[in-house]
Amino acid sequence: MSLEIERETSSRISSDVPFLASLWIIGGVYIILILSLLIADASYSTPSHFLKALQSKEIRYAIKLSLISCTIAAILSLWVAIPIGYLMSRYNFRGKIFFDAILDIPIVLPPLVIGLSLLILFQTPIGRAIESKVTITYGIPAVILAQFMVACAFAVRAMRVSFDQLDPRQEQVALTLGCNRNQAFWLVVLPEVRHGILTAATLAWSRSLGEFGPILIFAGATRMRTEVLPTTVFLELSIGNIESAVAVSLLMVFAAVIVLIIVRIYGLKGAIKFHR
């Protein structure tokens, strides 16, 4: 009997080999393509190109503005994503599917359309009234707003998943012990989704770092004013300085890899914790 089971198991494993091999081949080709792109960029640049790029005051300004604007955009995204994610996860209400679809618009729309829409928005009477008090278009606030519009949508998705994975019974227990809804949210729910908050923040930050289309349309690509790292790559290419463009691109790749590692580590910890 055991011999027959071993034969059936061996036969099944043998029949699975072509299927698994095809999956590995298809997936491997794509992974090799990604690695080939990175290797090609690295082979085109040298340490001297990095030093030369970092010595440029324009590129140093772009790095500084990118770090500041991405951080502000990520913080703003969290302020919006946490309440929206909580509401969409915990409550059912009329029109929820409609609102859920609206939240995905910044993700599915072409980035250039978002930038154009922002530009048109600030040409309306309301937008002009805001502009009369604070200059936004073609300024640093436009950079932050363009980054926020796209990054926040990703943060909302991350926070909703985090709240969906959290057992609502913990919150209900806090309510039965005398906490009101506000206290239960701050004292029980938020501490339990801290890994999700970090994941949402890093996703929003990394998405802001790579944003180009909305910034180009809504904020422009003015040197020493609204220049961030993606627009630096565009400007360097436009003047034929490919070496600096590649060096800046590799800096962005390095930053993205660090962010992705953080997301994977803390996202995995959060998943293990939720399953426990």
Solvent accessible surface area in square Angstrom, and as a share of the most:
residue,aa,sasa,rsa
1,M,175,0.78
2,S,79,0.51
3,L,100,0.50
4,E,103,0.46
5,I,92,0.47
6,E,109,0.49
7,R,156,0.57
8,E,114,0.51
9,T,47,0.27
10,S,65,0.42
11,S,71,0.46
12,R,138,0.50
13,I,103,0.52
14,S,68,0.44
15,S,75,0.48
16,D,57,0.30
17,V,85,0.49
18,P,88,0.56
19,F,124,0.52
20,L,88,0.44
21,A,43,0.34
22,S,47,0.31
23,L,90,0.45
24,W,197,0.69
25,I,114,0.58
26,I,123,0.63
27,G,32,0.31
28,G,21,0.20
29,V,95,0.55
30,Y,139,0.53
31,I,96,0.49
32,I,112,0.57
33,L,97,0.48
34,I,72,0.37
35,L,92,0.46
36,S,50,0.32
37,L,107,0.53
38,L,61,0.30
39,I,117,0.59
40,A,56,0.44
41,D,45,0.23
42,A,56,0.44
43,S,89,0.58
44,Y,107,0.41
45,S,11,0.07
46,T,60,0.35
47,P,106,0.67
48,S,70,0.45
49,H,44,0.20
50,F,57,0.24
51,L,109,0.54
52,K,128,0.54
53,A,1,0.01
54,L,70,0.35
55,Q,134,0.60
56,S,31,0.20
57,K,122,0.52
58,E,46,0.21
59,I,2,0.01
60,R,122,0.45
61,Y,49,0.19
62,A,0,0.00
63,I,41,0.21
64,K,126,0.53
65,L,9,0.04
66,S,1,0.01
67,L,92,0.46
68,I,83,0.42
69,S,0,0.00
70,C,0,0.00
71,T,63,0.36
72,I,66,0.34
73,A,0,0.00
74,A,8,0.06
75,I,88,0.45
76,L,76,0.38
77,S,0,0.00
78,L,32,0.16
79,W,179,0.63
80,V,52,0.30
81,A,0,0.00
82,I,26,0.13
83,P,63,0.40
84,I,45,0.23
85,G,0,0.00
86,Y,18,0.07
87,L,92,0.46
88,M,7,0.03
89,S,24,0.16
90,R,56,0.20
91,Y,85,0.32
92,N,138,0.71
93,F,84,0.35
94,R,232,0.85
95,G,34,0.33
96,K,34,0.14
97,I,150,0.76
98,F,129,0.54
99,F,100,0.42
100,D,39,0.20
101,A,59,0.46
102,I,69,0.35
103,L,38,0.19
104,D,44,0.23
105,I,76,0.39
106,P,24,0.15
107,I,62,0.31
108,V,111,0.64
109,L,65,0.32
110,P,73,0.46
111,P,53,0.34
112,L,96,0.48
113,V,59,0.34
114,I,10,0.05
115,G,0,0.00
116,L,91,0.45
117,S,58,0.37
118,L,10,0.05
119,L,35,0.18
120,I,101,0.51
121,L,93,0.46
122,F,11,0.05
123,Q,93,0.41
124,T,49,0.28
125,P,113,0.71
126,I,129,0.66
127,G,1,0.01
128,R,146,0.53
129,A,58,0.45
130,I,75,0.38
131,E,42,0.19
132,S,87,0.56
133,K,173,0.73
134,V,84,0.48
135,T,87,0.51
136,I,22,0.11
137,T,18,0.10
138,Y,108,0.41
139,G,4,0.04
140,I,71,0.36
141,P,55,0.35
142,A,0,0.00
143,V,0,0.00
144,I,27,0.14
145,L,46,0.23
146,A,0,0.00
147,Q,2,0.01
148,F,35,0.15
149,M,65,0.29
150,V,2,0.01
151,A,0,0.00
152,C,12,0.07
153,A,7,0.05
154,F,61,0.26
155,A,0,0.00
156,V,3,0.02
157,R,59,0.22
158,A,16,0.12
159,M,0,0.00
160,R,49,0.18
161,V,82,0.47
162,S,8,0.05
163,F,0,0.00
164,D,81,0.42
165,Q,86,0.38
166,L,5,0.03
167,D,48,0.25
168,P,64,0.40
169,R,174,0.63
170,Q,75,0.33
171,E,2,0.01
172,Q,88,0.39
173,V,83,0.47
174,A,9,0.07
175,L,44,0.22
176,T,111,0.65
177,L,143,0.71
178,G,66,0.64
179,C,35,0.21
180,N,82,0.42
181,R,105,0.38
182,N,93,0.48
183,Q,79,0.35
184,A,0,0.00
185,F,30,0.13
186,W,137,0.48
187,L,121,0.60
188,V,35,0.20
189,V,0,0.00
190,L,24,0.12
191,P,56,0.35
192,E,46,0.21
193,V,0,0.00
194,R,127,0.46
195,H,29,0.13
196,G,7,0.07
197,I,38,0.19
198,L,61,0.30
199,T,21,0.12
200,A,0,0.00
201,A,21,0.17
202,T,16,0.09
203,L,54,0.27
204,A,0,0.00
205,W,47,0.17
206,S,28,0.18
207,R,74,0.27
208,S,1,0.00
209,L,8,0.04
210,G,38,0.36
211,E,2,0.01
212,F,63,0.26
213,G,7,0.06
214,P,0,0.00
215,I,0,0.00
216,L,49,0.24
217,I,52,0.27
218,F,0,0.00
219,A,1,0.01
220,G,12,0.11
221,A,23,0.18
222,T,68,0.40
223,R,74,0.27
224,M,87,0.39
225,R,118,0.43
226,T,0,0.00
227,E,0,0.00
228,V,1,0.00
229,L,12,0.06
230,P,13,0.08
231,T,0,0.00
232,T,0,0.00
233,V,29,0.17
234,F,89,0.37
235,L,28,0.14
236,E,9,0.04
237,L,94,0.47
238,S,78,0.50
239,I,122,0.62
240,G,53,0.51
241,N,41,0.21
242,I,76,0.39
243,E,64,0.29
244,S,7,0.04
245,A,3,0.02
246,V,19,0.11
247,A,0,0.00
248,V,0,0.00
249,S,30,0.19
250,L,26,0.13
251,L,47,0.24
252,M,34,0.15
253,V,45,0.26
254,F,132,0.55
255,A,24,0.18
256,A,37,0.28
257,V,67,0.38
258,I,74,0.38
259,V,11,0.07
260,L,80,0.40
261,I,90,0.46
262,I,57,0.29
263,V,14,0.08
264,R,152,0.55
265,I,82,0.42
266,Y,77,0.29
267,G,29,0.28
268,L,112,0.56
269,K,101,0.43
270,G,4,0.04
271,A,32,0.25
272,I,81,0.41
273,K,56,0.24
274,F,46,0.19
275,H,158,0.71
276,R,233,0.85
